[in-house]
Amino acid sequence: MLLPGVGSVLGDSMVPIQRILSFVAGLMF
């Protein structure tokens, strides 16, 4: 029960993080 929940949370949180990082990288570089 824990593994699928953690996987879904990480999967949902990693996409916005990558978008934010790419956005910040676009502003800086």
C-alpha positions in Angstrom: 0.0 0.0 0.0 2.8 2.4 0.8 4.9 1.8 -2.3 2.2 2.7 -4.8 1.2 5.7 -2.8 4.8 7.0 -2.5 5.4 6.3 -6.2 2.3 8.3 -7.2 3.2 11.2 -4.9 6.8 11.3 -6.3 5.5 11.0 -9.9 3.0 13.8 -9.3 5.6 16.1 -7.6 8.5 15.5 -10.0 6.7 16.8 -13.1 6.0 20.3 -11.7 9.5 20.3 -10.2 11.1 19.7 -13.6 8.9 22.3 -15.1 9.9 24.9 -12.5 13.6 24.0 -12.9 13.3 24.3 -16.7 11.5 27.6 -16.2 14.2 29.0 -13.8 16.9 27.7 -16.1 15.3 29.5 -19.0 15.3 32.8 -17.0 18.9 32.4 -15.8 20.4 31.1 -19.1 
